[in-house]
Amino acid sequence: MFVDAGDLWAQKGGANYRAYWDKYGQDIVRYRSLNMWYPVYYRHKEGANLAFFDGHADFQKKENLFFYAEGTTLAPDEKRNDLIWFCSPDNRRNP
């Protein structure tokens, strides 16, 4: 429902910390120069606070919010990255 973000809402692509957060941090001008208007802000110990539709809130590390397979620089498994936006990462299938 809610996540720490730099705009009105966050998009899945904006959770890609290697492409954005690890380069630009909280510099929203840099995000917008890349046409990325909805980044997730990992400003709390490299994680973000989330509020879920069922009413609970949780802190998740950036690695749980955007999944990378071991040794990759891109997110090859789009389905796994979809799951965090709809359920707890605890429910994610193991890679």
Backbone torsions as a table, in degrees:
resi	resn	phi	psi	omega
1	MET	NA	-49.4	178.9
2	PHE	-134.7	149.7	174.5
3	VAL	-149.9	153.2	174.1
4	ASP	-58.8	120.2	-176.5
5	ALA	-145.4	167.1	-177.6
6	GLY	-99.6	10.0	-178.0
7	ASP	-151.2	-164.2	-178.0
8	LEU	-63.4	-31.1	177.3
9	TRP	-152.3	170.7	177.3
10	ALA	-111.3	148.2	173.6
11	GLN	-114.0	156.6	-178.0
12	LYS	-53.4	-45.8	179.7
13	GLY	-59.6	-29.8	178.9
14	GLY	-72.4	-10.7	176.8
15	ALA	-86.0	-5.3	-179.7
16	ASN	-70.6	92.9	-172.2
17	TYR	-69.3	-31.4	179.9
18	ARG	-70.4	-35.1	-179.7
19	ALA	-78.4	-28.1	-172.9
20	TYR	-125.9	-69.1	-170.8
21	TRP	-59.0	-46.1	-177.8
22	ASP	-65.7	-15.1	177.3
23	LYS	-98.8	-41.7	-169.1
24	TYR	-116.8	-9.8	179.1
25	GLY	54.1	-128.5	-176.6
26	GLN	-93.9	16.0	-178.5
27	ASP	-80.3	87.1	-175.0
28	ILE	-63.2	-27.9	178.3
29	VAL	-63.9	-40.6	178.2
30	ARG	-64.8	-41.8	177.2
31	TYR	-58.7	-47.5	-176.7
32	ARG	-67.3	-29.7	176.8
33	SER	-66.2	-21.0	176.4
34	LEU	-96.0	9.6	-176.6
35	ASN	63.0	28.9	176.4
36	MET	-108.8	101.4	-173.8
37	TRP	-97.0	-8.4	-171.3
38	TYR	-131.5	59.4	-178.1
39	PRO	-80.4	153.5	169.7
40	VAL	-85.7	134.8	177.3
41	TYR	-95.8	115.3	177.5
42	TYR	-95.9	59.1	-172.7
43	ARG	-93.9	-1.6	179.9
44	HIS	-107.7	88.9	-179.9
45	LYS	53.5	45.5	179.4
46	GLU	58.3	38.8	175.5
47	GLY	-146.9	-176.7	-179.2
48	ALA	-138.0	151.5	173.4
49	ASN	-88.9	139.3	-179.3
50	LEU	-129.3	145.9	170.6
51	ALA	-116.6	127.1	-175.6
52	PHE	-97.2	159.7	-179.1
53	PHE	-63.7	-24.6	179.1
54	ASP	-80.3	1.1	173.9
55	GLY	100.7	-9.9	179.7
56	HIS	-90.7	155.7	176.5
57	ALA	-116.8	153.6	-176.2
58	ASP	-155.0	152.1	171.1
59	PHE	-101.5	134.7	177.4
60	GLN	-132.4	137.3	173.7
61	LYS	-66.8	155.0	-178.1
62	LYS	-58.0	-32.6	179.9
63	GLU	-66.5	-23.7	176.8
64	ASN	-84.8	-25.4	-177.5
65	LEU	-86.5	-25.5	176.8
66	PHE	-137.9	115.0	-169.7
67	PHE	-89.4	133.0	170.5
68	TYR	-121.9	134.5	173.1
69	ALA	-67.2	152.2	-178.8
70	GLU	-52.1	127.1	175.1
71	GLY	79.3	9.6	179.9
72	THR	-105.1	160.0	175.6
73	THR	-105.7	-11.2	178.3
74	LEU	-119.7	164.1	178.6
75	ALA	-89.8	96.5	-174.6
76	PRO	-78.4	-18.6	-175.3
77	ASP	-110.2	86.3	-177.3
78	GLU	-58.6	-36.2	-178.3
79	LYS	-62.3	-42.7	178.5
80	ARG	-63.2	-37.5	178.9
81	ASN	-71.7	-23.5	174.0
82	ASP	-69.5	-36.0	-171.8
83	LEU	-62.2	-37.6	-177.1
84	ILE	-62.3	-28.8	-177.4
85	TRP	-78.7	-7.3	-177.1
86	PHE	-125.5	-12.8	-179.6
87	CYS	-157.6	174.9	178.7
88	SER	-67.6	143.1	176.5
89	PRO	-63.4	-18.4	175.5
90	ASP	-62.3	-24.5	-179.9
91	ASN	-87.4	-5.6	-178.0
92	ARG	-68.3	138.4	175.4
93	ARG	-63.5	146.1	176.8
94	ASN	-67.7	141.9	179.0
95	PRO	-66.1	NA	NA
